[in-house]
Amino acid sequence: SVLNILAAVLLFGFIVLVHEFGHFLLAKCSGIGVVEFSVGMGPRIFSVEKGETRYSIKALPFGGSCMMLGEDEGTMEPGAFAAASVWARISVIAAGPVFNFILAFIGAFIIICFVGVDKPVIGTVNAGTPAAEAGLQAGDEIVKINDKSIHIFKDISTYNQFHQGQTMKIVYKRNGEKNTVSVTPEKNDSGYYLIGITSSNYVKTNVFETAAYSAYNVKYWINLTIDSLKQLVTGRIGVDQLSGPVGIVSAVDTTYKESKSGGALLIFLNLLQMTILLSANLGVMNLLPLPALDGGRLVFLIVEVIRGKRVPPEKEGYVHLAGMALFLCLMVFVMYNDIRRIFF
């Protein structure tokens, strides 16, 4: 529906706006002039100037932008981006992704306050499964699988998802004591490898534990994004499985339809969960060392630190321009895939 499309646009726009606000705040703190900070994209419908900055609201509710003084020209006038120290510029560029991770943390904190934590504690062990044969029991807390530390139950299922059929060396706690077993998942009728455990109930935590588990949740989504990218690079996931704006609209629509029977609170929590996923994903993607992304700009700044002098701005500009062209081509391809999956 139109409302769900608008909700998806506003949701993703808010996440992008938080990203841009990170750049804005660190630029201001570093003495870098911000020419314009805008909410939305396209033509201005309202603006006001305060100091050297124009604050604008634009017609299209797609995120926002932070235009810094001399950002692309490389001018060295006072207050220009290029005139700031290299470490100040690094902090400004890194602030966007960092603010996405902060948004994801706040979202996770709110959700945990409502529903509690999915600690990696076994709720049930199905009879005759690899977990049962290895001696795992309900109440056991899994703390490590092979070389990966486990903090929430989702860590277990995701590890299994990315290591299908591989033997797991599981470290677990029982009555305060650590034990270790080896478990080899077995294929079920659907062709998926499982060890045969389910999670226990969500538990409420105090404010300090809530903060810790919020960080674990953000770490989970960051790791999931990185693992998915690794599978994309190695060919285990096809490029045709990538999803973009149209896919986000579809996911928001599905989330709303599945949640509305549970009332406004359930809709809010599920959309907040999607915000965490998208915000963490955007943070990771922007840190990739690719031209036109924040990560690509950080590469040039790190090279500057190592060389002791800046890469010529025009050469850096050509690289980012080429990267932007390739990025736009990828976006068109991803959008085509989204439309094909949804409508055909």
Steps between C-alpha positions, in 0.01 A plus 500: 500500500596866465528535880740206524713641217509834682591324827789320328624823340484687833667213685795478263510879470530531879791252505683697227424826682662366820803404290528852358448652847810311613704673229337835591567476875866400468556766233365766737713363787809505275450860386412398145240725339173335401349682203165320515337227707179377345217269592382329183624532144407697188378861488478702821156570640625680811836620629652723763857624544672490838865601504676358195251214461175484306253254655258374235195281464475356151212359301593131487512319837807292409753549780705818496841648427786684666693731263830613651700803392739412216430129544552406134719787381787447743521873580713596801308806621430517876215268599527292183494122523846465342649757741417288805753255640498152349376350829213752513402400145521132590269556800249692285486230230485212751224672702226411248537120534568533874170686547324217312642255754391730785145511356500120478616482865221734618244295305626174651492654849133600458400155372680320783327726755167376362563132423820399680810317380528177299794362698676200340331260741353176368124475551443149365713225346314284248537126560722310258673812365877564497463736799325229705758239406779737605337538844382860476206577730235769552649781709851467358646837398708490183797737524713402200477309171840418350684836509187720523377641831123471547304776678140467375305203366492647149880459492450121512250477215700743284826311557323182393354678196843605374673170589243246379595138578827590676586339832463740791722501807250639749605647835207529744436580866304269727467581870781752467745252347625507141482186287590428138334267248525443125174505306455431129170638361271265308302585188122522545229436240540852365870449437604727788760387757388526865627384839153481662469774763257786558542819701369564849266787585610861479616632838490853643833660596620797704611820329868400481425158353251661263775732373743208460248285312403798284865516392497123437193544277671774297809278472275218377356709215845635408642146488200376301556775240872423478440122472242561226749718311763227530256251350424746220871543420565123508198430279298308761234772470411630153493870413135445400420448871594858590213722610452876474236771554216304340590199712496718811151627415385139452658393832335788689166414341537133600609596853198727542253238373644229726506731805171689481298220663719544810424870536695824480777392741588192295505706179729754669741234635521313169561820303760598759666161447512575129652840579780325693567263211504776235702744710769244585502390136538858375783560748694194381438565130620860532825385661587276205823632339325582174504830306210740570432338840625627836735200514654601167559853629655360817744299285629824344529661844693200639731518194550868588598405857752244370647723224494818704338690214160510338402318181423772240128586540431481125638144480297394804195665343540297179514176699186586698318611184575165334392318815173695509426405139557131576294530819205649307522215246491250788197676650313474169583128483391443863175691444428285193557186708267627774221572249551162328485309831192684628285528188605209278 
